[in-house]
Structure formats: C-alpha cells, structure tokens
C-alpha cells in the first residue's frame, strides 16, 4: 500500500517538458527561476502544460477567489544547493559539517527586507497576506488582484472532464524582486476547491488475510495445488515481523538508540498508540517507552472525503510499526498533514526542517511525474536542500505501479522520489527462511493467475501484472553527480543524451505477497472497532524499513547524522554492503500461493486462490549491478557495519 496524492492534488498539471528543481545548480539541474524581460522576472513552470490555446475557455471572473503561496528564494539559492552537496558528500572536506536550523536560515533563508518587499508588492496589488513562514508568504484575494500581482491573465481551461482556472501565460514578479521569489503556487485551481472538516472519520472496514500461510518462506508447501515453474510452490508467508527483517538486513546488535526518525503522511490515526503498543508486545518488539512515539498535528484537517482520510490511518500504522520493528530504540515523531494536498504535505516537511525534529524522514506517498509542476518541484526541493545542510535525509517510496504504463498509459517515474535531493526506495520480494536466515530477494513485480474451476491448473499462467516497485528514468530531472559511473548509460540516457535522474537508489521488502504483518484497529461489520492484523506491502513498507536501517547505521556512525544519504549509498556500490538483487536468484521461476477471502473478512462468501509470480515488474528488470527496480540493492549484513567509525 502506498498513499497516492494524485487523485486529489491541487494544481495538477502535465509539465514533463519543463525544467524542475530550482537552485539545484550544484547537481547540474536547471533552475525553475529565470529572468523574463526588462521589467518583470518570469517564474518558469507556473503556466500548466494543460493550459493550451485549444483548451482556453475565456477569462476567469475578476471576482473569483484566489489562494496562493509565494515561495521565497532566500538570499543565496545557489549557495544553499552547493552547501547541501558538499555537506552530504563523503569525499568533501565539508562532509558532516551540518548547520543548525537557525544557522541555515540565517545563512540561506530570506532576509527581513526580502520578506517585507514581497509583502509590500502583494498588498499593493490588492492581495491580503494571510501568513508568513520561513519558506513562503500566503495570500488571498480575487482574480483581478492576482493578475495585477503576477503579470498574467487567469483563464478557464478545459482539462479532462472539467474546467479549471490557470495562468494564460507564465507568471512573473517585478524586476525589483528578482532573486527574492522562488515560485508561486495556487494560481491554477485544478482539480477543485477544498471542503473544510475538523473531524476525522472512523477507521476503514476490516481486512484480513485467509490462510494457509507459511511461517517463514517455504515452510508450508501447497502440495495439493498445481505446480508452477515445474515445482511445488509455497503458501505466502503470514507476514514477516521485526525479528525476521532485522536479521535479513543485518541489524546485528544495533537498535537505533539515540536516533530520531520522523514520518510524514496525511491525517492521523486516532488509535496509533494502542495499535503500535499492542503490535510490539504481541510480536516481541521492544516495548515503546514513555515519549518514544509522539505526534505533531495540524490545528484542523481538510479535504477528508477527497483524500480518503481513513485510508491514511493504515499508512501511518504501517510506517510507525515497521520503523519500530527495525529500529526499536529510535525516537519516532509522526508529523501529520492537514490533507493530502501539496501545500499541506510541504508544511509537514517544513515543520521537520525548521524545528529539526529528526535526522531521518520516512515518506510513503507520492504521485506520477507527469502531475508534478515545476513550481511545486522547486518548493519541495528547497525544503530538501535546507534539510540536507542540517543533516536531515528524506526517504521516499518509489511507487507501486512499476513503470506506470499499466496505470497511466505512459512510462514514467514517481515524484517526489524523482528528486535529486531525496533517497528513492524501491521494492523487493523477500525470502526469509528457517532460523531467520536470509535466502534471497527478487525485484518486486507480481503477475497473478487464479486457480481454474476444476482446481487442476492456473488460468492463463503466469497471468497479468498487478503491481511492482516503481522505477525508471526521469524526463525532467537531470542526472545527479552521485549516479554517474554507477547507473548504466542505457538507463541514465534513456530520455536525454545529457542523462537524467534514475529511480530508485536502494531497496527493501515491498511485495505484499512476502510482506510485513501489521496490527491496526479497524471497523468490523457490526460497527465495533477492534484491533486485528493483516499482511501488507508496497514501497510504503520499503521506505520505513530503510529509514529504520539508516537509524541503525547512524548509531553505528557514533550517532552522527548521515544527512542526505545518496552520495554515501552510491559510494558503497558493488561492495558487500548490499545484496545485489536480481529477478532470478535461484535460477528458476519463483512464485507463492495466496488465498484470500472474497469479502476481505471471512469465508462466508468463499475463497479466492491464486498464484503470484515474483520478479515480474512490468518492463523494469532487476539485474546484476544497479537497476531501476532495486537501485544499488538491499542492505546486507555489511551495510550497517560499514558506517562504523574507525
């Protein structure tokens, strides 16, 4: 499971051909902020790609409301990117010389004079300033005032089945503000206006897995069912627990003691403390200590129906329980967003950076790259860069739809995992054997075939693609320096001769057919809310697992923050620090049998039996060396130990 903001994001636009990630000059990435004439400074990427002449339905009413954010570029955007690179690069003399949040803001943040000038410009145009943070100035007003402020007309445009407002030309700011403004968001209002609600809904309906199960991989063979790939295949594991994951990824005696991990999602599970405590007690994880788990939440929640708020409870539960299972002594802070819209998710990330709430941040959400506009990409990247200079690393799940062709019709990667300033976490199918022994991993990619009516064969074996780890080559983000010499040119230059960012960077267990057992309070058919357990996966699992492993590595590193980890991760490529994951680790096809309740709860409506083939990720392949399913591989026993100071 991986929460997808694509269904409900504000300001969605297809901007795959526009440059992204402002201020990333040190990584060779084009800036989103560019000069635009003698009297105005253009803000590239603020006119959505769907706002075409053919889709133009005329001017938006002057009195229509506008809510926008003007993101501040700070006093030295290029210097911020350069220092973020230097402090993260093990080969740099500045490696590990992090700044405090206050030092970072003082050195790179917007000055009081810049903020005052931006506010004065906005109010003089007739907009009302509603908030000022270290990152942006928020305003409200009407279309007429916004047009005056940003030097563009706002029109209505046809997009899909709807009509939405957007700039008819690239927005701009007065030349006197050149360098002060990074970008503006909110001038387009796709997909729709928000509805405000203060109360969260109850937990989602109960889901349970049917058996039989394996207690470890291969422990229970489906001897009465048809073979697959010429062999009797095992039932899917019931769901791995912390003990098995710690063994598989080389935790050793490390527990994450003294390390702070943050988790971001939308909303907040009302039963997280009870669920996490119950799960740890039941499965032998260390008991949560007083204050070890805390939540930082917004004053109110919005768009609960649009975002499916209750669906995010399971996301938080998975993330919290997986992190604790791998790094049981780490401090965990959950930072919930008010909704699944970009502005609110950015606010959550900003809280972590501005208050340095953690050194490691796990994020199990995202969207397709085609839906990421350059203005929002610039805003995200600025937060990531500020995090890097403070020693904060961000880990994003790479997606659950493989190359996205089956999902969108277009081969593409996901975002924010495509950012050159985050660690993109891909997914594997994991086999843990008897005695918690690591057996093998494949790249996560599933093909499903159901049992025939007579029970003698698998219909259409190996079946159709259902899900798999996200990965591939970005169309918009330039190749970062740390991938050069490691990522094959066939991948890096798939979309451009100059090379692009390839996703993911590293990987861990994700396949829900070899997944993690999670415990959560759910709503049963009689209306009661009860704690129950089920197996789950997705790169939503891989991201917190890697975050937990990084906490162990930070402990091994003497407690010193690892910060933006990609340069260090790639520096270990080809070493014993990684399992070099391939799709065919045993030399023959691999699969598990999965039995599901038709109604998701019990056998009242029957059972569905299927075979799930492993290592079949759309057009993506896990091969020797770097690949776009598992990156450099998954952590082996030597990974955590490689960070020990000598």
N, C-alpha and C positions, 0 to 999 in steps of 0.2 A: 504494500500500500504506500502510495506517495501522494500527498495532497497537491492538487494542481490548481494554481490560481487562474489558469487560462479561462475558465468558464465565466469568471466574474470580474476580471481585472478592469480597472478604469484606464482609459487611454490606450486601449489595444490598437496597434497599427502594424501593418506589414512593412517593415523597414529594413529588409535584409540587405539592401544595397547601400545603406548609409553607414558612415563611419560611426564607431561606438567608442565609449570609454575615454572620456576627456581626461587630460592631464596625465596620460599614460605614456608620455614620450620616452621614458627610460626603458620601456618594454617594446618600443617601436610601434605603438598603436596610435592610429590617427586620433587627434583630439576632436571633440564634438563642438568646440567653441571656435568660431572663425570670424574674421573681420568681414564686414558686409557693407562697405560704402563709406563715404566721407563723413556722414552724419549719424549713421546707425551702425551698430555692431550686431551681425547676424548670429542667431543661436541655432546652429545646424541641427537638423533632426526634429525640429518642433512642428514641421508640417508632415502629418502622417502620409504614408505612401498610398493609402486608400483615398485620400482627398484629391482626386483627379478631376480634370475638367469635365470628363464624361459623367462623373458621379455628382457633379455640382448641382444642387437644387436651389441655389439662391442664398441671399444674405440671411443670417440669423437675426431674429428680432433684437433691436437695440436694448430692450429692457430685460432680456433673458438673463438669468443669474449665472455668474461665473465664480468658481472657486479654484484658485491657482496657488502654486508654490513657486517662488523664485529661489532657486538654489544658488548659494554663494560660492564663488570660485576660490575665495581665500586670497591671501597675499602672495602665495607662491605655489601655484598648482604644479608646475614642472618640478620645483624643488621637493614637493611632497612625494611625487612619484619616484624621483631619483633616490630620496632617502628611504622610501619604502623598499625599493630594490636593494639598496646597499645593506640595510639592516637585516635583510632576510637571506642574504647570500653568504653561505659558509666560507666562500673564498674572499670575501670583502673584509677589510680592516674594521669596518663599522658593524660587522655581524654581531647581533645580540645587544647592541648598544641602544636599547629602546628608550623612548621618551615617555614621560607620564602624560596622562590625558591633558593636563594643564599646559605642559611644555609643548605638546603637539599643537594645541590650539593657538598658543602664543606665537609659535614659530610659523605655522602654516595657515591658521584659520583667518577668517575675515576680520578686518580691523573695525573698530567702532566707527571710524569715518566712512568705511565702505558700507556698513550696515545703515548708517544714517543717510547716506546718499541714495541707497536703494529704496529705503522707506520714503524719502522725500519725493523721489521720482514717481513711485507708485501712488502716493496720496495726491500728488499734483495732477495725476491723470484721472482722479476720481475714484480710485480703489481704496478700500478700507483695510488696513493692516490688522489681521486677527491674531497673529502670533509671530514670534521671532525665536529661533533656536540657533545653535552654533552652525547649523547647516543650511537653513532656509528662512525666508520670510513668507508667511502665508497671507493671502489676501482674498477678499470677497468684493463683489461689485457686479456690474452688468456688462453686457457685450460691448456697448459703446465705450465704456471706460477701458476695458481690456484692449480694444482695438487701438485706442489712443496710446496706451502704455506700450504696447508691443509692436506697433507699426505694421499691423496686418489686419485684413478684414477676416471676420469669422463667418463662415458659410455653413450651410447644411449640406451634408453629403450622404449619398446612398452607400451603405455598407452592408452586404449580405441582405438580410430581410428587413433591416432597419435604416433609419436616417439619423445621423448624428452630427453634432457641431464640431468643426475643426478649423484651424487657420487655413486660409486660401493661399497664403504664401508663408515662407519661413519667418518666424517671429524674430524681432530684433530689439535691441535696447539702445538708448542714446550713447553716442561715442564717448561721452564723458564718463560712462560706467564701464568702459572697455576693461576687461580683466577682472571686474568685480562680480559679474554674473556668470555662473556656470551654465545654467539652463533654466527653462520654465516648464512645469508640468500642469495639466489641468485645463489647457485651452481647448483640447478636444474632450468630449464627454462620452465617448463610447466606453462601455456598452449602454449604461443607463444610470440614472440618478440613484443615490443611496436612500434606503429607508432606515431610520434610526430605531433601535430597540435596546433596551437596557438589560433585559433578562435573557439568559441563555436557555436553550431548550433542554429537555431531559436527555439521557444517553440514548443512542441508537438502539434499534431492535437487536436482540441477542443473535449471535452467530456461534456455532460450534462445529468442530470437525468430527466426522464419523471415523470409526476405525475399520479394519485393523490398522495398527501402527507398527513401526519399528522403534525400539528404544534407542538404538544407535543405527547408523547406516548399515543395511544388510542383515540386521538381526532377525527379521521376520520376512521370509520369502513367500511370494504369492504362488505357491505350488499348485493350486487348483485353477489358476487362471492361465490364459495363453502366454507363451513366451514373447519376448521382444528382443530383436538383435541376436536371435539364436540362443537366448539364455533365459532362465527363470529370473524374474526381477523382484526386488524387494518392495514391500509397502513403504510409503513415505514415512519418515520419522514423525513422531508426535509433535516435535518442536524442540530444537536444541535449547539448552539452558546455559547459564553463565559459566558453569564449570567446564562444559564442552567447548564453548567459544574461547575462553581464556587459554585452554590447552591448545586449541587449533592455531591461535595467533601468538603463542609464545609469551604469555604474560609472566611466567616464572613467579617470583615472589613479589612482584610489583603490584600495587593496589591503586595507584593514583593519589596517594596520600599527599596532601598539601596543594593539589592542583584544582583549579576552578574551571568547570565546564558550564557553558550556557547553552540553552536550547531555545530556538525560536520556532513558533508555529502561530496560528491564529486562535483566538479564544482561549479557554482554559477549562480543563476537566474538573468538575466540582468534586470528584471522588479520587483525585490523583494520589493524595497522601495515603488514604486507606488502601487503594489498589497497589501502589508501589510497596507499601509495607507488607501487605498480605503475600504478594508475589515473592518478595525476598525471603520471607520466613518459610514459605512452602517449598522453595527450591534451593535452599542452602546458601543464598547470597548473604553477605554481611547485613545485619540489621541497620536500618537507617538511624543515624544518631540525631539528637535534637539540633535543629537548624541546618542539617546537611542538605535538605531539599527545601528550597524556597521559591516563591513565585513573585514576579514583578509584573503587575497587570495594569491595564488602562482604566481610566475612570468609568468609561462606558463602552459597550460593544455596539457595533453597527453591522448592517447587512447580514444578519444572522441567517435569514432564509436564503438569500442569494448565494451565500458561501457554504451553506450546509454545516452550520456551526457544530452540531453534534458529531459530525464525521471527523472533526478535528480532535475530538477527545481521544479517540484511539491513536491518533498520530502522536499526541503528547505522551500518552501512556507508553506506547512502544518506545519512543525516544528516551524517556526517563528510565524505564526498566532495562533497556539494552545498555545504556551508558553505565548504570549502576552494576549490571551483571559483569561487565568487562573491567570497570574501574571502581570497585566497591567502596573505596575510601575517598573518592573525589567529591568535592563540593559541587552541587548541581543547582543552577538557577534557571528556572523556566521563565522566559520573557514572552508573554502572550501579546499578540497584536489585536487591535480592536476589530479588525476584519481581515479578509484575505486580499484586500486591495494593496497595490504597491505602496501608496503613501503610508499606510499603517504598518506594513512589514518593514519599510525603511525606518520608521520611527522606532520599532523594536530593536533593529540593528544599531541605530544611533544611540539608544539608551545604553547598550552594552559598551560601545566605544567611548562615549562621553563620560561614563562613570567607571570604565574599566571593570566591568562586572565579572569578567572571566578572561582567560587566555586562549580558550578553545571554544568554538561556537559551532554547534551542530544544527543544520538546517535541512529539513526533509520536505521541501516544497519547491515548486518551480513552474516553468511554462516553456512552450516551444520558442525557439529563437526568432521565428518569423513574427511573433507577437511582442517582441521586445523593441521598444523605440529607443533611438539613441539618447534622447533626453533622460529617460529613466535609467538607461545603462550608465550614463555619466554620473547620475546621482548615487547609484549603487556603488560604483567603483570608487567614488570619493570616500565613502564610508569604509570600504575595504582597505583603501590606502592609509587612512587615518588609523585603522586597526593595526595594520602592518607595522607602522612606526612605533606603536605602543606594545608590540609583541603579541598581538591577537591574531589567531588563524581562524579562517572561516572554512567550513566543510559543507559542501552541498551535494545532495543526491543527484545522480546524473540522469535520472528518468527511468520509467518502467515500460517504455514502448519501443525499445530497440532503436532502429534508425528513423522512427516516426512515420514511415511510409504507410504502414497499415492504419495508423491513427489519423494522419493528416493528408496523405497522398503525396507528401514531399519529404525527401530525405533531408534531415536536419538534426541539430543537437538541441539541447535544452538550455535554458537560462534561469538563474544566474550561474549555473555550473559552467557556462562557456566563458565566464570572466577570466582574464589572465591573472586576476588577483585573488582567486579562491582555489581551494583544492576540490576538484570534482571527484566524487566517489562512485565508482562503477560497481557492478554486482557479479557474484559468483553463485554457483550451486556447490554446496559444501558437503563432503562426506567425512563424518567423524565416526570412527569405528569403536570397537570394544576397548575399554580402558581409556577412553577419551583420546585415542590415537588419531592423529591427522592422517587421512588416507589420500585424498586428492580434492581438487576443485576443478570445475569447468566454468567457462563463461556462462552467465545466466541467460538462457534463452529457452523458451518452452514451446514444444509442439504437443498438441493434445489429440488423442484418439479415444473414442468411447468404446466400451465393450459391446459387441454385437448382441442382438436379441437372443441368439442361441448360446451365448457365452463361450463360443469357440474361437473367436478372433477379435482383433481390434479394428474397428471400422475405419477404412481409409488410412491405415497406419503409414507414416508416423503422425498424420493428422495436420492440423492447421496451427499456425503461430498464434500464441495467446499473449505473450508478454516477454520482456527481456530487458537487460541493462541498457540504458541509454548511452549513446556514444557516437562518435564520428567527427567530422571536420566542420568547424565554424565557417560560415560565409561572411562574417562581419568582424571578427576579432583577429588581429594579426598574430603571427606566431611569436610567443614569448621566448626569450633567450634561453630559459632553462630547458625547453623542449628540443632545442637544436642539438643535433648529434645523437639524440636518443629516439625521437619519433621518426619513423621512416618517411622519406620524401613522398612516397606513394600516398600517404595519409596527409601529411602536412601541406602538400601542394595539390591536393585534390580539387580545390576550388580557386586557387590562385598560384601563379608561378612564384610569387613572393613568399608564400607559406602562410598558414593560418593556425590558430589555436586548435588543438585536437583534444577531445574529451574521451575518457576520464584520465585522472592522474594515478589513482590507486584504487583498489577494490577490496570488497569483503562480502560475506554471505548476504544474499539478497533473495534468492529463489524461494518463493513461498512453499514450494514442494520439499525443500530441505531447510525450512525456515526456523524461526525463533518462537518459542512458546511465550505468550503474553497473557497477563491477567488484568481484567477490566470489569468494572461494574457496567452492566447492560440492562436494557429493559426487556423483560420477558412478556410472553403473550398475555398473561393475567394482569399486566400493568405493574408488577413488582420490579424493583431494581435490585439485581443480585450480582455478586462477583462471580465471574466464570472465566475460563481460559480457552484460548484457541491459538493455532499456529498462524503465523503471519510472515510476510517478507516484503520484497521490494527494496529499491535503493534507499527507501525510508529506514530500513533496517541497517543497510550498509553504512550510511552516514554516521549514526550514533555509535556503531561498533568501531569505526575508525577513529571517531572522536575519543572513545574510551581507550583505544590503543595509544593514541597520541598522549593521553594523560599519563599512561604508564611510561612512555618514552620521556616525557618531561620530568617525571620523577627520577628516572634513570639518569637524566641530564643534570642532576643535582637540584632539581626544582626550577631551573632557569627556563623561562618561556621559550617555546620553539617558534612562536610567531607564525608568519606566513610560511608554510612548510614546503611549498613546492620545490624551491631550489635544493633543499636538503633531501627531499624524497627522490628527486631525479639524480642527485649525486650518488645515491646508493644503487642505482640501476645496474642490473647484471650481477649483483652480489648475493651472498647467502642471506641477506636481509629479507628477501622476497621468495614466495612461492611463485614460480613462473607458470602462470595458469594458462592452460590450453583447453580446447574444446574436446579433446580426445585423450585424456590422460592414461587410460587403461588399454588403448589400442582397439577397443570395440565400442559399439554404441552403448549409451547409458540411459537408463530410464527408471522411474518409480511408478508404482501403482498407487492411485489416490482414490479413496472412497469418500463421497460427500453426501450429506443429507440434501435431498431435493429442496426442502423448505428451509434449510440452514440451521435447523434446531434439533429435529429428532427424525425417527424413521417412519413417522405417521404417513408421509407422502412418498415414501420409498427412498431408495439409494441410487446414486449415480457412480458407476465405476469407470475410471479412465486410466490410460497410461500416459505419463508425462515424460517426454524425451528431454534430455538435458543437453546443453551446449548447442542450441539451435537458435541463435539470436538474429532473427531477420537476415539482413545482408551483412551484418557485422560478424567478425570471427576473432576468437581468442587463439593466438598463435604464439610461438616462441618469441621471446623478447617483448618489446612494447606492442600493445594492440589497443584498438578503440572499443574494447569491451571491459578490459580489466586494467588498462594503463600499464604501469610497471609490474603489476602483480598484486598479490595479497601479502600481508605481513607474515613472515616466517619467524621461527624462534630467534633468529639473529637480529630481527628488526629492532625491538625494544632495547636489546643489549647494545646495539651499535651506537646508541646515544650516550652511553656511559662515559663520563669524563675520565680521561686517562692522565 
